[in-house]
C-alpha cells in the first residue's frame, strides 16, 4: 500500500507542536519543584531552564528591559500576570510559529508569568513560615472547627476581638477564649502568624472560604 509522503508544511507544524509540548512539560516540572528549591535563586533557575529547553531560542528579559541585542530579529511578548509586569519573553525569529495554533508564543509568555507569580508566592509564604515556631503537635493538623473558622474570618478582615464578637453576636470574653485556644493550638502569638500557619497547613479550603 502506497502512503504519500508528508509535505513540508505538515512536518513543520508537527515539529512546532512537539517543541511546544516539550517546553510546557519542562515549565510544569519546574513549577512543581519550586517548594523543594527554597534556597535557590529561582530567577536564575528559570532563566537557565528556558535557555536549555529551547536551545537558546527563548529568553526572559526582566524589567526594566533594554534592547541589548540591537537589530537582531526576534519576537517580544509581554510577561504579565494580572496587573504585574515582570518583563519580556524574547523568541528567536520563526520559533514556535504555527499556523494551526498561532497563539503559542502568547501562551508561552502567559505560562512564564504564571510560573513566576507562583514562584514568588511560594518564596514569600516559605519565608513567612520559616519565622514561626516549629509545629510538631499532630492535633494542630485537624481542620478548623466552626468557631475557629469564624475567628479566622475576623483575622482576615482585620477585625478586633470586639468587632468579631459583635459580628457573631457572642460575648467578647468568649471570642478571647477561642482566640487564645487557637493560638495555643497553632503555636502562634498574633493574627498574622495564625493566618500564615493555617494557610501553611491548609486547615481550611481556601478556594471555598468566604471573602467577606
NORCORFEN-V400723 format. One line per field, one symbol per residue. phi: phi as a letter, one per 40 degrees, with the letter a starting at -180 (. if undefined). A space follows every 10 residues. Layout:
phi = ???
This chain:
phi = .cbccccccc cccccccccc ccccdccccc cccddcbccc ccccccdccc ccccfgcaac bccccbcccg cdcabbbccb bfcbbcibcb bddgcfcbcc bccddccccc cccccccccc cccccccccc cccdbbcdcc ccdccdcccc cddcdccgcc ccccccccgb cccccdcccc ccdcccfbba ddcccccccd cfcbcccbcc cb
